[in-house]
């Protein structure tokens, strides 16, 4: 995983420590599926830094168990729960760090996940463990829907979403159409047109700069920031050709 700032080495170490502890709990891993930017980065599918841990939880019935076992892991690692959701297992975890450095890991769980999601077992060399995680096509499909979903739920836009879409489509990665249709409620053609219009209208240079500045190497950031929006629009237009 790319680390643009040496100060983020500690944050990466804490994420890997927590991920390793979760992977070692066979009860948790029977119902958790790894996903998101950190998963993609650790699989060398994404060339940016990622700061959170994201999972799918296969069943609502597993929420009490997942919450209990996760919180025992946090206590064992001396991670303080800074904040949490009372609805789903979602946590902001604080670790000891020098002033001015990152000191919080967000752990987010989606439950239940889209029915169209597909998973595979992958060996993560950074922690030398196997973990069920989203397939590439499932990962790409969920990322394509994320900008619209984030806007609908929170009225926010994340430049990293646009960067990830650009990267995945530029690499020619496949996407799971069933997930896109399930999550968006739109047929594929209409979805891509809606996504194109959304990016055209709502994604500004400020959005791109503020979100990506800390996640890419300085030269990488400067090389991509001015062309990211237009190249992403072009890739979206080409997605169905």
N, C-alpha and C positions, 0 to 999 in steps of 0.2 A: 504493500500500500504506500502510495506517495505521501511524504510528509513535508509540506511546504515550509514549515517553521520548526526548528529544532526543539522549541518549547513544547510542541505537540507530541514529542516522543513519549512523554509520561502519560498523556491521554491515551495514546495508542496502546501502551503497555497495560493500562487499566482495562481498556475494552477487551483486550485479548485475555486478560486474567479472568474477567467476568464471563466471557464467552466460553472459556475452557471449563469453568466451574459448572456452567449450565450444560455443556456437552457431556460432562461426567455424570450427570443425573439422568439415569435411564428412564425414570418415570416422566420427567419433563420432556426429554427428547422424543418420547413416544407420541406426544401431542403438539410439540412445538416445531415449526418449520422456519428456518432462517431466511431472511430476505433483505431487500433494501440496498442502499449505497455501500454500506460496509461489507455486506455479503458479496456484492459485485466486485468491490475493490480487492477483497481478499482472494477472490477467484481470478484476479487479473483480467476482469472484464470491463473495468472502469479505471481511468487514469487520473483520479482526483482523490483528495483526502476526504474521509467521511467520519463523522464524529458521534453517530448514534448507533444503537443496536435495535433492529426491527425484526419482529417475528409474526408469523401467523399461528394462531391457536385453533386447532381443528374443531373444537366443540365448546359450546357455552357451558356445558356441564363440567368441563375441566377447569373453569375459572377459579373456583375456591382452592383446588389442589395446586394449580399453577401459582396462584398468589402466595400460598403458604410456603411452597418449596422455594420460590424465588426469594422471598423475604428471609428465609433461613440462610440462603446463599449470601445475600447482602450482609447479614449480620456476621457471618463467618469471615467475610472479606473486609469487615469494618467499613462498609460503604453506608453512609448515612442517607436515609430517605429524606430528601429536601422537599419533595412534593409528590403527590400521587393522585390518580383518578380513583373515585369511589365506584366507578361503573365497570371499568375493565382494568386488567393489570397494566398500568402505565405509570412509570416512575421517572423521577429525576433524582439521580444518585450523586452524592458529593463525596469526593475523596480529598485527602490532604494534598495541597499543591502550593507552590510559591505564589506570592502576590502577583497579580497580573497575568497568571497562567490560567488555562482552562482547568476547571475543577469539578465539572458536572457531566455525567453521562445520562443521556435520555434513553430509556428503554421503553419501546412502544410495541404493543401487541394488538393485532387485528383479530377480532373474533365476532362471528365466524368469518372466515375468508371467503372470497368468491368461489362458487362451486366449480368453476372452470379451471381454477388453479391446478397446476401439475407440479410434482416435486420429484427430486432425485437425490440420491446419496452422493455426497462429494467429500473428498479428503481435503481438509484445510491445512496446508503445510505450516502456516504460521503458528498453529496450536497443536499440530500433529494429531488431529482428531477427525473423525467422520461426523457429518451432520446432514440431516435432511434439509434441503433448501429448495427454493423455487427453481424450476428449469429456466433456461435462458429465455425461451419464448414467453413464459409466464412473467418473468421479471420485466421484460421489455413491454409487454402489454399493460401491466400495472403502472409502469412509469409513464406510458403514453397517456393514461387516464388521469394521472396525478394532478397535473396543472388545473384541469377543469374541476376536479374533485376538491382540491385545496381551496380554490376560489369560491366554490359553492358553499363549503362548510365554514371557511374562516375569512373569506375575502382577502386572502393574501396570495402573493406570487413568490415563488422561489426560483432564483436564477439557476440553481443547481439542477432543477427539474429540466430546464431547457437544455442545459449542458449535457445531461445524461441522455436525453432523447436524441440530441445531435450525435453523440458518441455512439450510441447503440445503432442508430440507423446508418451512420457513416460506415460502421463496421459490417453492415449487412446482416445483423442479427435478425432472426425470425421473431414474429410476434404471434401470440395466441389470440386469434380473433374471437373465440368464445368468451374470453375474459373481458375483452374490450366491449363487446355487445352487452354482456351481463352487467358490468359496472356502469357503463354510460347510458344504457337503455336505448342505444341508437344502432342502426345498421352501420357496417364498417365505413361505407362511402360517406355517409352523413357525419359520422364521428370525425373522420380525418378533416373534412371541410370545416367542422365546428372548431376543432383544435387549431387549424390554420388561422381561422378568423380571430380566435382568442389571442393567439400569440401576436398576430399583426396589430391588434388594438391595445393589448394590455402590457405586453413585455417591453419595457423601456431600457435604455442604456443604464439608468440608475439601478434598476432591479438587477440587471446582470452584474454590474460592478460591485454592488454592496454584498451580494451573496457569494460570489465566486472568488473575490479577492483573497480570502483566507483559506481557500480550498485548493488552489493551484500554485505551482511555482511561479515566481514573478514573470519570467519570460513566457511561460505557457499562458499565463493570464493575459499579458499584453498581446500575444499573437492571436488569441481567440476572441477577445472581448468585442471588437468592432465588427466582426463577421458572423458571430454566433447566431444572431437572430435571423438574418437573411439566409444563411446556409441551412438552418433548421427548417425554415419555411420551404425551401427548395426540396429538402429531403422528404418532408411530409407530403408535398405534392407528388413526388416520385414514388411514394410508398406503395401505391396501388397499381403502378404501371408495369 
